[in-house]
Amino acid sequence: MSETPPPARTLSRTQAWVLILALVLLSLVWIAIDWRNQALAERPRYELAALPSTLQALAVIEDVTLDLPPVLGGDRVVFVGRLGAAEESALLALDVMSGAQQWQWDVRTLTVPNGWPETWPWSPPVAWRWSGLEVADGVVYAVNAYVLQTAVRAYDINSGQQQWLRHLGTLNGSDADTMLLTENRIGIRISEGDFNAFYVLNQENGYLLQQRRRDARYIFWVDETPLRIYEASADTINVSQFASWQRRVGGCGLTPQLADTVLIVYAQGCDMAPNRVLALDRSTGAVVWTYERGVVSNVAVNGRLTAFLSTTGQLLLIDTATGQDIAVLSFLHNITNIPPDSKFFVAVQEDLLAVYFGDSHQLFLFRLV
């Protein structure tokens, strides 16, 4: 006797399964629509509360992702990141007035082998990493690590044309810890595992002026006259050789920057303590001024101005030499909690200012007047 169910029963089972699948698909569609609407409703967004008379608003770039603090010069903002739905980061330059893209260096262009046919697909076998970005006199300097090499590249900020390329070391492939520009020199420190080195390059042509391949784990700058070696450990600034001094500033990581007469130090807080900013006299190490109320961005220094974002969402422009407020820029936002992986960047160069909010993917551009 056959065990095959009668046709009517088979049809009933089929209909039941079709109905169940339809309900599941419908539920998934409604969940997706609800999730999308909720994400749009909760998407962070910042607006200017008021604009000080010392600033002119230029543009707001939407849907942009930055990996490193941007740099500014002329009528360009240059950054490492992505526009819109782009999947891979590139070195990009935008017009500060319109936000229009001016030039780009992507990973494929930088890694494709010489003679590779344009019609053949190419995907780099190893990740390309940018780890430093600075600008001076219309030239953008970028540090990258790829395979076994670390290199510094100089690009014209207006055209994007590469002006020179300098490889650091023979077998390296490490990210740069610090990168500082002053006095027509570039100082770069690399410290990873047992390898540490400090290099000084000529800004104009990339020629190697100095290098130290040992005991360089904390070096971030060298003065030539008088000779002084600047080092930053987790909580202390130390200056050796001539006119030496030492200052313990506390914290769990220091990021120093150079100004004419002072050293601006970003001190990362320990165990939920707020991040701080200090200005130290370059000759004596004396504390000139401090900001203790919490910082969420990097600290940008440009001559007389020091800029950063406070934990309250305000952009502070401070006189580098005295610590006095020059301008305070407030932003309105519609969020209560900042995503923990959000990045916030500021940049100030010449008469331009940039503020980036990583949670809303907005880049605000201003001109100092």
C-alpha positions as CSV (number, residue, x, y, z in Angstrom):
1,M,0.0,0.0,0.0
2,S,1.4,3.4,-1.0
3,E,2.4,5.9,1.8
4,T,2.1,8.9,-0.6
5,P,-0.4,11.4,1.0
6,P,-3.5,12.2,-1.0
7,P,-3.2,15.3,-3.4
8,A,-5.5,17.5,-1.3
9,R,-3.3,17.0,1.8
10,T,-0.1,17.7,-0.2
11,L,-1.6,20.9,-1.5
12,S,-2.6,22.0,2.0
13,R,1.0,21.6,3.3
14,T,2.4,23.5,0.3
15,Q,0.0,26.4,0.9
16,A,1.0,26.4,4.6
17,W,4.6,26.7,3.8
18,V,4.1,29.4,1.2
19,L,2.0,31.4,3.8
20,I,4.7,31.0,6.5
21,L,7.5,32.1,4.1
22,A,5.4,35.0,2.9
23,L,4.8,36.1,6.5
24,V,8.5,35.8,7.3
25,L,9.5,37.8,4.3
26,L,6.9,40.5,5.1
27,S,8.2,40.7,8.7
28,L,11.7,41.1,7.4
29,V,10.7,43.9,5.1
30,W,8.9,45.7,7.9
31,I,11.8,45.3,10.2
32,A,14.2,46.7,7.5
33,I,11.9,49.6,6.9
34,D,11.5,50.3,10.6
35,W,15.3,50.0,11.2
36,R,16.0,52.4,8.3
37,N,13.5,55.0,9.5
38,Q,14.9,54.7,13.0
39,A,18.4,55.1,11.8
40,L,17.5,58.1,9.8
41,A,15.6,59.6,12.7
42,E,18.5,59.0,15.1
43,R,21.3,60.0,12.7
44,P,23.4,62.6,14.5
45,R,23.5,66.0,12.9
46,Y,25.3,69.3,13.9
47,E,24.2,72.8,13.1
48,L,26.0,76.1,13.9
49,A,24.4,77.8,17.0
50,A,26.0,81.2,16.3
51,L,29.0,82.4,14.2
52,P,31.5,84.7,15.8
53,S,32.5,87.8,13.9
54,T,36.0,86.4,13.6
55,L,34.8,83.5,11.4
56,Q,33.2,83.2,8.0
57,A,31.4,80.0,7.2
58,L,32.5,78.5,3.8
59,A,31.0,75.1,3.3
60,V,29.7,71.9,5.0
61,I,30.7,68.6,3.4
62,E,28.1,65.9,4.2
63,D,28.5,62.1,4.2
64,V,32.3,62.2,4.4
65,T,34.6,59.9,6.5
66,L,38.0,61.0,7.7
67,D,40.7,58.6,9.0
68,L,43.2,61.3,10.0
69,P,43.0,65.1,10.9
70,P,42.7,67.1,7.7
71,V,45.1,69.8,6.5
72,L,44.4,73.1,4.9
73,G,46.0,75.5,2.5
74,G,45.1,78.0,-0.2
75,D,41.6,77.0,-1.1
76,R,42.0,73.3,-0.5
77,V,41.1,70.9,2.3
78,V,43.1,67.7,2.1
79,F,42.3,64.5,4.0
80,V,42.6,60.7,4.1
81,G,39.2,59.2,4.0
82,R,36.1,58.5,1.9
83,L,33.3,60.4,0.2
84,G,29.8,58.9,0.1
85,A,29.6,55.2,-0.3
86,A,33.2,54.7,-1.4
87,E,34.7,51.6,0.3
88,E,38.4,52.4,0.3
89,S,40.1,55.4,1.8
90,A,42.1,57.7,-0.5
91,L,44.1,61.0,-0.3
92,L,41.5,63.6,-1.4
93,A,41.5,67.3,-2.0
94,L,38.3,69.4,-2.0
95,D,37.6,73.0,-2.7
96,V,36.9,74.8,0.6
97,M,34.1,77.0,-1.0
98,S,32.1,74.5,-3.0
99,G,33.3,71.1,-1.6
100,A,34.0,69.9,-5.1
101,Q,36.7,67.3,-5.4
102,Q,39.9,68.6,-7.0
103,W,42.2,65.6,-7.0
104,Q,42.7,62.2,-5.5
105,W,45.4,59.5,-5.0
106,D,43.8,56.1,-4.4
107,V,45.4,52.9,-3.3
108,R,45.1,51.2,-6.7
109,T,46.9,54.1,-8.4
110,L,49.6,54.1,-5.8
111,T,50.2,50.3,-5.8
112,V,49.6,49.1,-9.4
113,P,52.9,47.7,-10.8
114,N,54.7,49.5,-13.6
115,G,53.5,48.2,-16.9
116,W,50.3,46.6,-15.6
117,P,47.7,46.8,-18.4
118,E,44.9,49.3,-17.6
119,T,42.2,46.8,-18.7
120,W,43.3,44.2,-16.1
121,P,41.8,44.4,-12.7
122,W,44.3,45.1,-9.8
123,S,43.8,44.7,-6.1
124,P,46.7,45.4,-3.8
125,P,47.7,42.2,-1.9
126,V,48.7,44.1,1.3
127,A,46.8,47.0,3.1
128,W,48.1,50.5,2.4
129,R,48.1,52.6,5.5
130,W,48.4,56.4,5.8
131,S,49.7,57.5,9.2
132,G,50.7,61.1,8.9
133,L,49.5,64.2,7.1
134,E,50.9,67.8,7.3
135,V,51.0,70.8,5.1
136,A,53.4,73.8,4.6
137,D,53.8,76.4,1.9
138,G,51.4,74.8,-0.5
139,V,52.8,71.3,-0.2
140,V,51.1,68.3,1.4
141,Y,53.3,65.8,3.2
142,A,51.9,62.3,3.7
143,V,53.5,59.2,5.4
144,N,52.4,55.8,4.3
145,A,53.3,52.2,5.1
146,Y,53.0,49.4,2.4
147,V,54.4,45.9,2.4
148,L,58.0,46.4,3.9
149,Q,58.4,50.1,3.3
150,T,57.5,53.3,5.0
151,A,57.6,56.4,2.7
152,V,57.0,60.1,2.8
153,R,55.4,61.7,-0.3
154,A,55.1,65.4,-1.1
155,Y,52.2,66.7,-3.2
156,D,51.3,70.1,-4.6
157,I,48.2,71.1,-2.7
158,N,46.6,72.7,-5.8
159,S,47.3,70.1,-8.5
160,G,47.9,67.0,-6.5
161,Q,51.1,66.4,-8.5
162,Q,53.7,64.4,-6.6
163,Q,56.9,66.4,-6.0
164,W,59.1,63.9,-4.3
165,L,59.2,60.5,-2.6
166,R,61.5,59.4,0.2
167,H,61.7,55.9,1.7
168,L,62.5,55.6,5.4
169,G,64.8,52.7,6.1
170,T,65.3,49.6,4.0
171,L,62.9,47.1,5.7
172,N,60.3,49.0,7.6
173,G,56.6,49.0,6.7
174,S,55.6,50.7,10.0
175,D,53.2,53.6,10.8
176,A,54.6,57.0,11.9
177,D,53.9,57.8,15.6
178,T,54.6,61.5,15.2
179,M,55.1,63.9,12.3
180,L,56.0,67.6,12.9
181,L,57.0,70.4,10.5
182,T,58.9,73.5,11.3
183,E,61.9,75.5,10.2
184,N,61.8,73.9,6.8
185,R,62.3,70.5,8.3
186,I,60.1,67.4,8.8
187,G,60.5,65.3,11.9
188,I,59.1,61.7,11.8
189,R,59.3,59.1,14.5
190,I,58.5,55.4,14.0
191,S,58.2,53.1,17.0
192,E,56.9,49.6,16.7
193,G,58.0,46.6,18.8
194,D,61.7,46.5,18.9
195,F,62.1,48.9,16.0
196,N,62.3,52.6,16.6
197,A,63.8,55.4,14.5
198,F,63.6,59.2,14.2
199,Y,64.2,61.0,10.8
200,V,64.6,64.6,9.9
201,L,63.9,65.5,6.2
202,N,64.3,68.6,4.2
203,Q,60.8,69.9,3.3
204,E,61.9,71.2,-0.2
205,N,63.3,68.0,-1.6
206,G,62.9,65.2,1.0
207,Y,66.7,64.8,1.5
208,L,67.6,63.0,4.7
209,L,69.2,65.5,7.1
210,Q,69.4,63.4,10.3
211,Q,68.4,59.9,11.5
212,R,68.6,58.0,14.7
213,R,67.9,54.2,14.6
214,R,68.2,53.4,18.3
215,D,67.0,54.9,21.6
216,A,64.5,56.9,19.5
217,R,61.3,55.5,21.0
218,Y,60.2,58.9,22.6
219,I,62.0,61.5,20.4
220,F,59.6,63.8,18.6
221,W,61.8,66.8,17.7
222,V,65.4,68.1,17.6
223,D,66.4,71.7,17.8
224,E,69.6,72.6,15.9
225,T,70.6,75.8,17.7
226,P,71.0,75.2,20.5
227,L,71.0,71.5,20.2
228,R,68.1,70.1,22.1
229,I,66.4,66.6,21.9
230,Y,62.7,66.6,22.8
231,E,61.2,63.3,24.1
232,A,57.6,62.5,25.2
233,S,56.9,59.4,27.3
234,A,53.5,58.4,28.6
235,D,53.4,61.3,31.1
236,T,56.6,63.3,30.9
237,I,58.3,65.7,28.5
238,N,62.1,65.6,28.6
239,V,64.5,67.9,26.9
240,S,68.2,66.9,26.9
241,Q,71.5,68.3,25.7
242,F,71.8,72.1,26.0
243,A,69.3,74.0,28.1
244,S,67.8,70.7,29.4
245,W,64.6,70.4,31.4
246,Q,62.0,67.9,32.4
247,R,58.3,68.3,33.1
248,R,55.9,65.5,34.3
249,V,52.5,66.5,33.1
250,G,50.6,63.3,33.9
251,G,48.3,61.3,31.7
252,C,48.4,58.1,29.8
253,G,49.9,59.3,26.5
254,L,51.2,62.6,25.3
255,T,50.9,64.2,21.9
256,P,53.2,67.3,21.6
257,Q,53.2,70.0,19.0
258,L,55.6,72.9,18.4
259,A,55.0,76.6,18.4
260,D,57.5,79.5,18.4
261,T,58.0,79.8,22.1
262,V,55.8,77.1,23.7
263,L,55.2,73.4,23.4
264,I,51.5,72.4,23.1
265,V,50.9,69.0,24.8
266,Y,47.7,67.0,24.5
267,A,47.6,64.7,27.6
268,Q,45.2,61.7,27.4
269,G,43.4,61.1,30.6
270,C,43.7,57.9,32.6
271,D,40.8,55.9,34.0
272,M,38.0,58.1,32.7
273,A,39.9,61.3,33.6
274,P,39.4,64.1,31.1
275,N,41.9,64.8,28.3
276,R,43.8,68.0,28.9
277,V,45.9,70.6,27.0
278,L,49.0,72.2,28.3
279,A,51.4,74.8,27.0
280,L,55.0,74.5,28.2
281,D,57.8,77.1,27.7
282,R,60.2,75.6,25.2
283,S,63.2,77.0,27.0
284,T,62.4,76.2,30.6
285,G,59.5,73.7,30.6
286,A,57.5,76.0,32.8
287,V,53.7,75.6,32.5
288,V,52.3,78.7,30.6
289,W,48.6,77.7,30.6
290,T,46.4,74.7,30.8
291,Y,42.9,73.6,29.8
292,E,41.5,71.0,32.2
293,R,37.9,70.7,31.3
294,G,38.0,67.8,28.7
295,V,38.9,67.5,25.0
296,V,37.3,65.2,22.5
297,S,39.3,66.0,19.3
298,N,42.9,66.4,18.3
299,V,44.7,69.7,19.1
300,A,45.6,71.8,16.1
301,V,48.3,74.5,16.3
302,N,48.9,77.2,13.8
303,G,51.2,80.0,14.9
304,R,49.2,82.1,17.4
305,L,46.1,79.9,17.4
306,T,45.4,76.6,19.1
307,A,42.1,74.9,18.3
308,F,40.3,71.8,19.7
309,L,36.8,70.6,20.5
310,S,35.7,70.5,24.1
311,T,33.5,67.7,25.6
312,T,30.6,70.1,25.5
313,G,30.8,70.3,21.7
314,Q,32.3,73.7,21.5
315,L,35.2,74.6,19.2
316,L,37.7,76.7,21.2
317,L,40.2,79.0,19.5
318,I,42.9,79.9,22.0
319,D,45.9,82.3,21.9
320,T,48.8,79.8,21.8
321,A,51.2,82.1,23.7
322,T,48.8,83.2,26.5
323,G,46.0,80.7,26.7
324,Q,43.3,83.5,26.3
325,D,40.1,82.6,24.4
326,I,40.0,84.2,21.0
327,A,36.7,82.7,19.8
328,V,34.2,80.0,20.9
329,L,32.1,78.3,18.3
330,S,29.1,76.4,19.5
331,F,27.2,73.6,17.6
332,L,23.7,72.4,18.1
333,H,23.1,68.6,17.8
334,N,20.3,66.1,18.1
335,I,22.1,63.3,19.9
336,T,22.4,62.3,23.6
337,N,25.1,59.6,23.3
338,I,28.2,59.8,21.2
339,P,29.1,56.5,19.6
340,P,32.3,55.2,21.2
341,D,34.2,54.8,17.9
342,S,33.5,58.3,16.7
343,K,36.4,60.5,15.6
344,F,36.5,64.3,16.0
345,F,39.1,66.3,14.2
346,V,40.0,70.0,13.9
347,A,42.6,71.7,11.6
348,V,43.8,75.3,11.5
349,Q,46.2,76.5,8.8
350,E,46.9,80.0,7.5
351,D,43.4,81.6,7.5
352,L,41.4,78.4,7.2
353,L,39.7,76.3,9.9
354,A,38.1,72.8,9.6
355,V,35.9,70.9,12.1
356,Y,35.0,67.2,11.6
357,F,32.3,65.3,13.5
358,G,32.8,61.6,12.9
359,D,29.4,60.6,14.4
360,S,27.5,62.7,11.8
361,H,30.1,62.5,9.0
362,Q,30.1,66.3,8.6
363,L,33.1,68.5,7.8
364,F,32.6,72.2,8.5
365,L,34.9,74.7,6.8
366,F,35.5,78.3,7.9
367,R,37.8,81.2,7.1
368,L,39.4,83.4,9.8
369,V,38.7,87.1,9.3
